Amino acid sequence: MKEMYKTYYKAGEFDAEFIRFTVKYMPAFGLTPLDYEEITGQNWPKEQATT
């Protein structure tokens, strides 16, 4: 799954936000925050407190 997402990211089909959403809200796909960092080359975004 990670290789597929990496290919789509490099092709411009998926953006970093889409991959972050997949990691966070669709755990059945098996992607982790470390996979996000490997695919996008970006650090995992820090969650901001909403009060």
N, CA, C and O atoms as a GROMACS GRO file, in nm:
protein
  204
    1MET      N    1   0.084  -0.119   0.000
    1MET     CA    2   0.000   0.000   0.000
    1MET      C    3   0.088   0.125   0.000
    1MET      O    4   0.059   0.222  -0.070
    2LYS      N    5   0.196   0.121   0.079
    2LYS     CA    6   0.283   0.238   0.089
    2LYS      C    7   0.343   0.273  -0.046
    2LYS      O    8   0.350   0.391  -0.081
    3GLU      N    9   0.386   0.174  -0.122
    3GLU     CA   10   0.446   0.200  -0.253
    3GLU      C   11   0.346   0.263  -0.349
    3GLU      O   12   0.381   0.350  -0.429
    4MET      N   13   0.221   0.218  -0.342
    4MET     CA   14   0.118   0.275  -0.428
    4MET      C   15   0.097   0.423  -0.395
    4MET      O   16   0.090   0.507  -0.485
    5TYR      N   17   0.087   0.454  -0.266
    5TYR     CA   18   0.068   0.593  -0.226
    5TYR      C   19   0.189   0.678  -0.265
    5TYR      O   20   0.174   0.793  -0.306
    6LYS      N   21   0.308   0.621  -0.252
    6LYS     CA   22   0.430   0.692  -0.288
    6LYS      C   23   0.429   0.725  -0.438
    6LYS      O   24   0.466   0.836  -0.477
    7THR      N   25   0.388   0.630  -0.520
    7THR     CA   26   0.381   0.652  -0.664
    7THR      C   27   0.281   0.760  -0.698
    7THR      O   28   0.310   0.849  -0.778
    8TYR      N   29   0.163   0.754  -0.638
    8TYR     CA   30   0.060   0.855  -0.665
    8TYR      C   31   0.104   0.993  -0.616
    8TYR      O   32   0.074   1.094  -0.679
    9TYR      N   33   0.173   0.998  -0.504
    9TYR     CA   34   0.222   1.126  -0.450
    9TYR      C   35   0.324   1.188  -0.547
    9TYR      O   36   0.317   1.307  -0.577
   10LYS      N   37   0.416   1.108  -0.593
   10LYS     CA   38   0.519   1.157  -0.686
   10LYS      C   39   0.457   1.202  -0.818
   10LYS      O   40   0.506   1.295  -0.882
   11ALA      N   41   0.349   1.135  -0.860
   11ALA     CA   42   0.282   1.171  -0.985
   11ALA      C   43   0.191   1.292  -0.969
   11ALA      O   44   0.140   1.346  -1.068
   12GLY      N   45   0.171   1.336  -0.844
   12GLY     CA   46   0.085   1.451  -0.820
   12GLY      C   47  -0.062   1.418  -0.806
   12GLY      O   48  -0.145   1.508  -0.799
   13GLU      N   49  -0.094   1.291  -0.802
   13GLU     CA   50  -0.234   1.249  -0.788
   13GLU      C   51  -0.285   1.267  -0.645
   13GLU      O   52  -0.401   1.302  -0.624
   14PHE      N   53  -0.198   1.244  -0.547
   14PHE     CA   54  -0.232   1.262  -0.406
   14PHE      C   55  -0.146   1.373  -0.350
   14PHE      O   56  -0.028   1.383  -0.385
   15ASP      N   57  -0.203   1.456  -0.264
   15ASP     CA   58  -0.122   1.557  -0.196
   15ASP      C   59  -0.095   1.510  -0.052
   15ASP      O   60  -0.153   1.412  -0.006
   16ALA      N   61  -0.008   1.581   0.017
   16ALA     CA   62   0.031   1.542   0.152
   16ALA      C   63  -0.088   1.539   0.247
   16ALA      O   64  -0.096   1.453   0.335
   17GLU      N   65  -0.181   1.632   0.230
   17GLU     CA   66  -0.299   1.636   0.317
   17GLU      C   67  -0.385   1.511   0.301
   17GLU      O   68  -0.438   1.458   0.399
   18PHE      N   69  -0.399   1.464   0.178
   18PHE     CA   70  -0.477   1.342   0.153
   18PHE      C   71  -0.412   1.222   0.221
   18PHE      O   72  -0.480   1.139   0.280
   19ILE      N   73  -0.280   1.214   0.212
   19ILE     CA   74  -0.209   1.102   0.275
   19ILE      C   75  -0.219   1.111   0.427
   19ILE      O   76  -0.236   1.009   0.494
   20ARG      N   77  -0.209   1.233   0.482
   20ARG     CA   78  -0.225   1.251   0.628
   20ARG      C   79  -0.365   1.206   0.671
   20ARG      O   80  -0.379   1.138   0.773
   21PHE      N   81  -0.466   1.243   0.595
   21PHE     CA   82  -0.603   1.204   0.624
   21PHE      C   83  -0.616   1.052   0.625
   21PHE      O   84  -0.679   0.994   0.713
   22THR      N   85  -0.555   0.988   0.526
   22THR     CA   86  -0.561   0.842   0.516
   22THR      C   87  -0.495   0.776   0.637
   22THR      O   88  -0.549   0.682   0.694
   23VAL      N   89  -0.379   0.826   0.676
   23VAL     CA   90  -0.309   0.769   0.792
   23VAL      C   91  -0.393   0.786   0.919
   23VAL      O   92  -0.406   0.694   0.999
   24LYS      N   93  -0.450   0.904   0.935
   24LYS     CA   94  -0.521   0.936   1.058
   24LYS      C   95  -0.658   0.870   1.069
   24LYS      O   96  -0.694   0.819   1.176
   25TYR      N   97  -0.735   0.871   0.960
   25TYR     CA   98  -0.875   0.828   0.969
   25TYR      C   99  -0.905   0.694   0.904
   25TYR      O  100  -1.017   0.644   0.915
   26MET      N  101  -0.808   0.634   0.837
   26MET     CA  102  -0.833   0.505   0.773
   26MET      C  103  -0.722   0.405   0.811
   26MET      O  104  -0.642   0.366   0.726
   27PRO      N  105  -0.718   0.364   0.938
   27PRO     CA  106  -0.610   0.276   0.983
   27PRO      C  107  -0.610   0.140   0.915
   27PRO      O  108  -0.508   0.071   0.917
   28ALA      N  109  -0.720   0.099   0.855
   28ALA     CA  110  -0.726  -0.030   0.787
   28ALA      C  111  -0.629  -0.036   0.668
   28ALA      O  112  -0.592  -0.145   0.625
   29PHE      N  113  -0.588   0.080   0.616
   29PHE     CA  114  -0.493   0.081   0.506
   29PHE      C  115  -0.351   0.052   0.552
   29PHE      O  116  -0.263   0.026   0.470
   30GLY      N  117  -0.327   0.057   0.682
   30GLY     CA  118  -0.199   0.016   0.738
   30GLY      C  119  -0.086   0.117   0.724
   30GLY      O  120   0.030   0.081   0.743
   31LEU      N  121  -0.117   0.241   0.692
   31LEU     CA  122  -0.012   0.344   0.684
   31LEU      C  123   0.008   0.406   0.821
   31LEU      O  124  -0.086   0.420   0.898
   32THR      N  125   0.131   0.444   0.852
   32THR     CA  126   0.165   0.504   0.980
   32THR      C  127   0.221   0.644   0.957
   32THR      O  128   0.253   0.680   0.844
   33PRO      N  129   0.234   0.723   1.064
   33PRO     CA  130   0.298   0.854   1.049
   33PRO      C  131   0.439   0.843   0.991
   33PRO      O  132   0.483   0.933   0.918
   34LEU      N  133   0.511   0.737   1.021
   34LEU     CA  134   0.645   0.720   0.962
   34LEU      C  135   0.635   0.696   0.812
   34LEU      O  136   0.721   0.742   0.736
   35ASP      N  137   0.532   0.625   0.768
   35ASP     CA  138   0.511   0.607   0.624
   35ASP      C  139   0.483   0.741   0.559
   35ASP      O  140   0.533   0.770   0.450
   36TYR      N  141   0.401   0.823   0.625
   36TYR     CA  142   0.371   0.957   0.574
   36TYR      C  143   0.500   1.035   0.551
   36TYR      O  144   0.519   1.097   0.447
   37GLU      N  145   0.590   1.031   0.650
   37GLU     CA  146   0.716   1.104   0.639
   37GLU      C  147   0.802   1.049   0.526
   37GLU      O  148   0.868   1.126   0.455
   38GLU      N  149   0.802   0.917   0.508
   38GLU     CA  150   0.880   0.858   0.400
   38GLU      C  151   0.822   0.893   0.263
   38GLU      O  152   0.897   0.923   0.170
   39ILE      N  153   0.690   0.890   0.250
   39ILE     CA  154   0.625   0.917   0.122
   39ILE      C  155   0.641   1.064   0.082
   39ILE      O  156   0.676   1.094  -0.031
   40THR      N  157   0.613   1.154   0.177
   40THR     CA  158   0.609   1.297   0.143
   40THR      C  159   0.741   1.369   0.165
   40THR      O  160   0.764   1.475   0.106
   41GLY      N  161   0.827   1.314   0.248
   41GLY     CA  162   0.951   1.384   0.282
   41GLY      C  163   0.929   1.497   0.381
   41GLY      O  164   1.018   1.579   0.404
   42GLN      N  165   0.809   1.502   0.439
   42GLN     CA  166   0.774   1.606   0.537
   42GLN      C  167   0.756   1.540   0.674
   42GLN      O  168   0.726   1.422   0.684
   43ASN      N  169   0.776   1.620   0.778
   43ASN     CA  170   0.747   1.571   0.914
   43ASN      C  171   0.597   1.557   0.933
   43ASN      O  172   0.518   1.628   0.870
   44TRP      N  173   0.559   1.465   1.021
   44TRP     CA  174   0.418   1.448   1.056
   44TRP      C  175   0.370   1.576   1.123
   44TRP      O  176   0.434   1.622   1.218
   45PRO      N  177   0.260   1.636   1.076
   45PRO     CA  178   0.214   1.762   1.135
   45PRO      C  179   0.175   1.746   1.282
   45PRO      O  180   0.114   1.647   1.321
   46LYS      N  181   0.211   1.844   1.361
   46LYS     CA  182   0.174   1.843   1.502
   46LYS      C  183   0.027   1.884   1.513
   46LYS      O  184  -0.020   1.973   1.442
   47GLU      N  185  -0.043   1.816   1.602
   47GLU     CA  186  -0.184   1.848   1.625
   47GLU      C  187  -0.194   1.978   1.703
   47GLU      O  188  -0.119   2.000   1.799
   48GLN      N  189  -0.283   2.063   1.662
   48GLN     CA  190  -0.304   2.189   1.735
   48GLN      C  191  -0.424   2.173   1.826
   48GLN      O  192  -0.528   2.120   1.786
   49ALA      N  193  -0.408   2.220   1.947
   49ALA     CA  194  -0.517   2.214   2.044
   49ALA      C  195  -0.629   2.307   2.002
   49ALA      O  196  -0.605   2.421   1.963
   50THR      N  197  -0.751   2.258   2.010
   50THR     CA  198  -0.868   2.340   1.978
   50THR      C  199  -0.948   2.356   2.105
   50THR      O  200  -1.017   2.263   2.148
   51THR      N  201  -0.939   2.473   2.166
   51THR     CA  202  -1.011   2.496   2.291
   51THR      C  203  -1.108   2.609   2.276
   51THR      O  204  -1.178   2.644   2.371
   0.00000   0.00000   0.00000
